[in-house]
Amino acid sequence: MKFSRPSLKRSDNAAFKDPSSGPMFSIRFLVSLVLMLGGIAWMAYYYIGVRPVAGFGDDDKPLFDLDAGKEGVVTGWQLMGDLQEWNYLIGFGAIMLGLMIAAHPSTPLGRGRGVVVGMLGCFVLGLLWICTYYVVGTGDHAQDLAVFNDLEQKNLFVGIAFMAVGFTFATKWE
């Protein structure tokens, strides 16, 4: 009795081909990457380059810029300085929109294992965001934690928004 040797080449074996796989980089995926990276860059530039050192804040915090020696001086783009904490809504909104666009089957995160990675990643990130806020952000040194110090209670919205975006991935799960 003679047995034929199976081919070990991945391209020859039909069992390894995924019929639902698509291109690695589609226009939709590139747009989602630009939105996510743009949102992160927007918030980073606002926090590092525009926001006054002491924040825009409350009656408890003095508005004093150590570099300029003046109270409440906004450096960088005046438009971003005028928006104040709305910059976080713009940045997080771009990130969330980019993630929702990436949940389409034409992107790697919208098909196969990418859906599970996107879904669980958003769920865990939202949970970690909320837990980090409660553990670190509500203590005596809450002003030391970047972004969390400006958002205060709005950190809960950010965590819940990440979890909500996780549900957009869950609708694609088969």
C-alpha positions in Angstrom: 0.0 0.0 0.0 1.4 3.4 -1.0 0.7 6.7 0.7 1.3 10.0 -0.9 3.2 12.6 1.1 1.1 15.6 2.1 2.3 19.0 0.9 3.6 21.2 3.6 3.4 24.4 1.5 0.9 26.7 3.0 -0.3 28.1 -0.3 -1.1 24.6 -1.7 -3.3 23.4 1.2 -6.9 24.6 0.9 -7.4 24.1 4.6 -5.2 27.0 5.5 -7.0 29.5 3.2 -9.4 31.8 4.8 -12.2 32.7 2.3 -13.4 35.6 4.4 -10.0 37.3 4.5 -9.6 40.5 2.7 -6.9 43.0 2.1 -4.7 44.0 5.0 -4.9 47.7 4.3 -8.1 49.1 2.9 -9.1 52.7 2.6 -11.5 52.3 5.6 -8.7 50.9 7.7 -6.4 53.7 6.8 -9.1 56.3 7.6 -9.7 54.6 11.0 -5.9 54.6 11.8 -5.7 58.3 10.8 -8.7 59.1 13.1 -7.3 57.2 16.1 -3.7 58.6 15.8 -5.1 62.1 15.1 -7.2 61.9 18.2 -4.3 60.9 20.3 -2.1 63.6 18.8 -4.8 66.2 19.3 -5.0 65.5 23.0 -1.3 65.1 23.4 -0.6 68.5 21.8 -3.3 70.1 23.8 -2.1 68.7 27.1 1.6 69.3 26.5 1.6 72.4 24.3 -1.5 74.4 24.9 -2.9 73.8 28.3 -1.8 76.1 31.1 0.5 74.4 33.7 -2.1 74.4 36.5 -5.1 73.6 34.2 -8.1 75.7 33.3 -9.8 75.1 36.3 -11.4 75.2 39.5 -11.4 77.7 42.3 -9.1 75.4 44.2 -6.3 75.5 41.6 -4.4 78.7 40.9 -4.0 79.4 37.2 -0.3 80.2 37.0 2.1 79.4 34.1 5.6 78.9 35.6 7.4 79.5 32.2 5.7 82.7 31.3 5.2 84.0 34.9 1.6 85.0 34.2 -1.7 83.6 35.3 -3.6 81.4 32.9 -1.4 81.9 29.9 -2.3 79.7 27.0 0.7 78.7 24.8 0.2 77.2 21.3 -2.9 77.6 19.2 -5.3 80.0 20.6 -8.2 78.0 19.1 -7.3 75.0 21.2 -6.9 77.2 24.3 -10.4 78.6 23.8 -11.9 75.1 23.5 -10.3 74.2 26.9 -11.7 70.8 28.0 -13.6 70.3 24.8 -10.3 69.3 23.3 -10.7 66.0 25.1 -14.1 65.4 23.5 -12.6 66.1 20.1 -9.7 63.7 20.7 -11.6 60.9 22.3 -14.4 61.3 19.8 -11.9 60.8 16.9 -10.5 57.8 18.7 -13.9 56.2 19.2 -15.0 57.0 15.7 -11.8 55.5 14.3 -12.5 52.3 16.3 -16.1 52.1 15.2 -15.0 52.5 11.5 -12.4 49.7 12.1 -15.2 47.3 13.1 -16.2 46.8 9.5 -15.5 43.5 7.7 -13.2 45.2 5.2 -10.7 45.9 7.9 -8.5 43.4 9.8 -10.2 44.3 13.1 -13.7 43.7 11.6 -13.3 40.1 10.6 -12.1 36.8 12.1 -10.1 37.0 15.3 -9.7 40.8 14.9 -13.3 41.2 16.1 -12.6 39.4 19.3 -9.4 41.4 19.8 -11.2 44.7 19.2 -14.1 43.8 21.4 -12.2 42.5 24.3 -9.6 45.2 23.9 -12.2 48.0 24.2 -14.0 46.3 27.1 -10.7 45.8 29.0 -9.5 49.3 28.2 -12.7 50.9 29.4 -12.7 48.9 32.6 -9.0 49.8 33.2 -9.8 53.4 32.6 -12.5 53.5 35.2 -10.5 51.5 37.7 -7.5 53.7 37.2 -9.6 56.8 37.8 -11.1 55.4 41.0 -7.8 54.0 42.4 -5.4 56.8 41.4 -7.5 59.8 40.2 -9.6 60.3 43.3 -6.8 60.4 45.9 -4.7 63.2 47.3 -2.4 63.3 44.3 -4.9 63.2 41.5 -3.4 66.2 39.9 -0.3 64.2 39.1 -2.0 61.9 36.6 -2.1 63.3 33.1 -5.5 63.7 31.4 -7.3 62.2 34.4 -6.7 65.3 36.4 -8.6 67.5 33.9 -11.5 65.2 33.2 -12.3 64.3 36.9 -15.8 62.7 36.9 -15.9 62.7 33.1 -13.4 59.9 33.2 -16.4 57.6 33.7 -17.8 58.7 30.4 -14.5 57.8 28.7 -14.4 54.4 30.2 -18.1 53.7 29.3 -17.5 55.0 25.8 -14.7 52.5 25.3 -17.0 49.7 26.4 -19.8 51.0 24.1 -17.3 50.9 21.2 -16.6 47.3 22.2 -20.2 46.5 21.5 -19.8 47.7 17.9 -17.2 44.9 17.6 -19.5 42.5 19.4 -22.2 42.9 16.7 -19.7 41.6 14.1 -18.8 38.5 16.1 -19.9 35.2 14.5 
